[in-house]
Amino acid sequence: MNYIENERRYSTHTLIAYANDLQQFHDYLLQAYNLENSVNAEPEMIRSWIVSLINTPLQTRTVNRKISTLKSYYRFLQKEKLISINPVKTISGPKTAQKLPEFIEKDKLAKLLDELLIGTDYHSVRNKLIIELFYSTGMRLSELVQLKFSDFDFSRSTVKINGKRNKQRLVPVTTTVLQLLTTYSDIQKKETENEYHVFVFSTKKGKQMHPRVVYGIVKNTLEMITSLEKRSPHILRHSFATHLLNNGADLNSIKELLGHANLATTQIYTHNSFEKLKNQYKQAHPRA
């Protein structure tokens, strides 16, 4: 845990997930095989654990994440020369059906931002700024709540985003966002009676706003324009990437803007574009 926190710089969320996965695996070995040390686990024991997970209501993605935790754990043991053979190396998880990322049509989002979010009070301006930032930068929820006023460069129209594993990236921001940020900052100072705020979205005491609060704001706002079951900040991230791709943006550029580690993660958005192309083909081709 020290290694993945301090050297690999995994997020707090990932650290908790890894700790839970390894504890569950340890408990299974103890109960099923009376084995107290996971260093001595054999491949068939690990397969047995995976089968037991598959037979639970857990989603396939969750099972694969737990397998990924084990692979990382045993690679570490091998690196530390605590084991000579990695017992998980040849083990693969169940196949997951690839789910296309959902997104909101650009006309609906444009209408929302231009017409529905009207108001000059603190909450109206704050909520509009949150939606604008998500949609114009594609940032994650965890990245938005970490934003500081010092991360914005008005002269270059950019924002510095602190992503996963503390990897930073510069993303362009629109004039609308910068103007809204200035207005919001002025209102925030009056509203909270505090001349200086470090975090853009903070409580009256100056602490980071809780992600659940931001999630709720986005969910309630998106209910105005979409019937999608999931109305989360990530839907705006998906919309950002899909709209860029549909309007001719280069896939590598989108990868950098999203802060993806590799291009394979970004390529999921090409499937959305292809589905749109197929629908147009069906509507337009006489033999479709």
C-alpha positions in Angstrom: 0.0 0.0 0.0 2.9 2.3 0.7 4.3 1.5 -2.8 1.1 2.3 -4.7 0.4 5.4 -2.7 3.9 7.0 -2.7 5.6 5.6 -5.7 2.7 4.9 -8.1 0.7 7.8 -6.8 -2.7 6.1 -7.0 -5.7 8.1 -5.9 -7.3 7.7 -2.5 -10.3 6.0 -4.2 -8.0 3.4 -5.8 -6.1 2.8 -2.6 -9.3 2.0 -0.7 -10.5 -0.3 -3.5 -7.1 -2.2 -3.6 -7.1 -2.6 0.2 -10.6 -4.0 0.2 -9.8 -6.4 -2.7 -6.7 -7.7 -1.0 -8.5 -8.1 2.3 -11.3 -10.1 0.6 -8.8 -12.3 -1.1 -6.9 -12.9 2.1 -10.2 -13.8 3.9 -11.1 -16.2 1.1 -7.7 -18.0 1.3 -8.0 -18.3 5.1 -11.6 -19.6 4.9 -11.3 -21.9 1.9 -7.7 -23.2 2.2 -6.7 -22.3 5.8 -3.8 -20.3 4.2 -2.7 -17.3 6.2 -0.1 -15.9 3.8 -1.2 -14.9 0.3 2.5 -15.1 -0.8 2.0 -18.9 -0.9 -1.2 -18.8 -3.0 -1.3 -21.2 -5.9 -3.0 -20.4 -9.3 -5.9 -22.9 -8.7 -6.7 -21.1 -5.4 -6.8 -17.8 -7.3 -9.0 -19.3 -10.0 -11.3 -20.7 -7.3 -11.7 -17.2 -5.8 -12.5 -15.7 -9.2 -15.2 -18.4 -9.7 -16.7 -17.5 -6.4 -16.8 -13.8 -7.4 -18.4 -14.6 -10.7 -21.1 -16.5 -8.9 -22.1 -13.4 -6.9 -24.2 -10.5 -8.1 -20.9 -8.5 -8.7 -20.6 -6.9 -12.2 -18.1 -8.3 -14.5 -16.2 -5.1 -14.5 -15.8 -5.3 -10.7 -14.5 -8.8 -10.9 -11.9 -7.8 -13.5 -10.9 -4.9 -11.3 -10.2 -7.3 -8.4 -8.2 -9.5 -10.7 -6.2 -6.4 -11.8 -5.5 -5.7 -8.1 -4.1 -9.2 -7.7 -1.9 -8.9 -10.8 -0.5 -5.6 -9.5 0.0 -7.1 -6.0 1.9 -10.2 -7.3 4.0 -8.1 -9.7 5.0 -6.1 -6.6 5.9 -9.3 -4.7 7.9 -10.5 -7.7 9.7 -7.2 -7.9 10.6 -7.4 -4.2 11.8 -11.0 -4.8 9.3 -12.4 -2.3 8.0 -14.8 -5.0 9.8 -16.3 -8.1 6.7 -17.1 -10.2 3.7 -14.8 -10.6 0.6 -17.1 -9.9 -1.8 -14.6 -11.6 0.3 -14.1 -14.8 -1.7 -16.5 -17.0 -5.1 -15.9 -15.4 -7.6 -13.9 -17.4 -10.9 -12.5 -16.2 -14.4 -12.8 -17.7 -15.1 -10.8 -20.8 -17.0 -7.6 -20.4 -19.4 -6.3 -22.9 -18.2 -3.0 -24.2 -20.6 -0.3 -23.2 -20.6 2.8 -25.4 -20.3 6.1 -23.4 -23.6 8.0 -23.3 -23.6 11.6 -24.2 -26.0 14.5 -24.6 -26.7 16.1 -28.0 -24.8 19.4 -28.5 -28.0 21.3 -29.4 -29.5 20.4 -26.0 -26.4 21.4 -24.1 -26.2 24.7 -26.1 -29.8 25.5 -25.2 -29.2 24.6 -21.5 -26.1 26.9 -21.3 -27.6 29.7 -23.3 -31.1 29.9 -22.0 -32.0 27.8 -19.0 -29.2 28.9 -16.6 -30.2 32.5 -16.2 -29.5 34.4 -13.0 -27.0 36.6 -11.3 -27.2 35.2 -7.7 -24.4 33.2 -6.2 -25.9 29.7 -6.7 -27.0 30.4 -10.3 -23.6 31.6 -11.4 -21.8 28.9 -9.5 -23.9 26.1 -11.1 -23.5 27.5 -14.6 -19.7 27.7 -14.1 -19.7 24.1 -13.0 -21.6 22.9 -16.1 -19.5 25.1 -18.4 -16.2 23.8 -17.0 -17.2 20.2 -17.3 -18.4 20.6 -20.8 -15.7 22.9 -22.1 -12.7 21.1 -20.6 -13.9 17.4 -20.2 -12.4 17.3 -16.7 -13.4 14.7 -14.2 -15.4 15.4 -11.0 -12.3 14.7 -8.8 -10.3 17.2 -10.9 -13.0 20.0 -10.7 -13.2 19.9 -6.9 -9.4 20.3 -6.7 -9.4 23.4 -9.0 -7.7 26.5 -7.5 -8.0 30.1 -8.8 -4.3 30.0 -9.3 -4.7 27.2 -11.9 -6.2 29.6 -14.4 -4.0 31.6 -16.7 -6.2 34.4 -18.1 -3.4 35.6 -20.5 -3.1 32.2 -22.2 -6.8 31.2 -21.7 -5.8 27.9 -20.1 -6.4 25.9 -17.0 -4.0 23.5 -15.3 -5.7 20.3 -14.3 -4.3 18.0 -11.7 -5.3 14.5 -13.0 -4.9 10.9 -11.9 -1.6 10.1 -10.2 -0.9 13.8 -9.9 -0.3 14.1 -13.7 -0.9 17.6 -14.8 -2.2 18.8 -18.1 -3.0 22.2 -19.6 -6.4 22.6 -21.3 -7.8 25.6 -23.2 -10.8 27.4 -21.6 -13.3 29.6 -23.4 -13.8 33.3 -22.9 -17.2 32.5 -21.5 -15.7 30.4 -18.7 -13.1 33.1 -17.9 -15.7 35.8 -17.8 -18.0 33.6 -15.7 -15.1 32.8 -13.3 -14.5 36.5 -12.7 -18.1 37.2 -12.0 -18.3 34.2 -9.8 -15.2 35.2 -7.8 -16.6 38.7 -7.1 -20.0 37.3 -6.0 -18.2 34.6 -3.9 -16.2 37.2 -1.9 -19.4 39.1 -1.0 -21.4 35.9 -0.3 -18.8 34.4 2.0 -17.4 37.6 3.4 -14.0 36.3 2.6 -11.6 38.2 0.3 -9.4 35.2 -0.5 -10.4 31.7 -1.7 -7.9 29.1 -2.7 -10.3 26.6 -4.2 -12.7 27.7 -6.9 -15.6 25.7 -5.4 -15.4 25.8 -1.7 -17.5 26.0 1.5 -18.0 29.2 3.5 -15.0 28.0 5.6 -12.8 27.8 2.4 -12.6 24.0 2.3 -13.1 22.0 -1.0 -16.7 21.5 -1.9 -17.6 17.8 -1.5 -17.9 15.9 -4.8 -21.4 14.7 -3.8 -22.6 18.3 -3.8 -21.2 18.9 -7.3 -22.7 15.6 -8.5 -26.1 16.7 -7.2 -25.9 20.1 -9.0 -25.0 18.4 -12.3 -27.7 15.8 -11.9 -30.5 18.3 -11.1 -29.4 20.6 -13.9 -29.2 17.8 -16.6 -32.7 16.7 -15.7 -34.0 19.7 -17.5 -32.7 18.5 -20.9 -32.2 14.7 -20.9 -34.0 11.5 -19.9 -30.8 9.6 -19.6 -30.8 7.3 -16.6 -27.3 8.6 -15.5 -27.0 12.3 -15.4 -23.5 12.7 -14.0 -20.4 14.9 -14.5 -19.0 12.0 -16.6 -21.8 12.4 -19.1 -20.5 15.9 -19.7 -17.0 14.5 -20.1 -18.3 12.0 -22.7 -20.3 14.7 -24.4 -17.1 16.9 -24.6 -15.1 14.1 -26.3 -17.9 12.9 -28.6 -18.7 16.4 -29.9 -15.0 17.2 -30.5 -14.6 14.0 -32.5 -17.8 14.5 -34.5 -16.6 18.0 -35.4 -13.2 16.7 -36.7 -10.9 16.9 -33.8 -7.8 14.6 -33.9 -8.1 11.6 -31.6 -4.6 12.2 -30.1 -5.6 15.7 -29.2 -8.7 14.5 -27.5 -6.6 11.9 -25.6 -4.3 14.8 -24.3 -7.3 17.0 -23.4 -8.9 14.1 -21.4 -5.7 13.1 -19.7 -5.9 9.5 -20.9 -2.7 7.4 -20.4 -3.1 5.7 -23.7 -5.0 6.0 -27.0 -6.9 2.8 -26.5 -9.0 4.4 -23.8 -9.9 7.3 -26.0 -10.8 5.1 -29.0 -14.1 4.2 -27.3 -15.5 7.5 -28.6 -14.9 6.5 -32.2 -17.6 3.8 -31.7 -20.1 6.5 -30.9 -19.2 8.3 -34.1 -19.5 5.1 -36.1 -23.0 4.4 -34.6 -24.0 7.9 -35.7 -22.6 7.2 -39.2 -24.5 3.9 -39.4 -27.8 5.6 -38.4 -27.2 8.2 -41.1 -26.5 5.5 -43.6 -29.7 3.6 -42.7 -31.8 6.8 -43.2 -30.1 7.9 -46.4 -29.2 4.8 -48.5 -32.1 3.4 -50.5 -30.9 -0.2 -50.0 -30.2 0.1 -46.3 
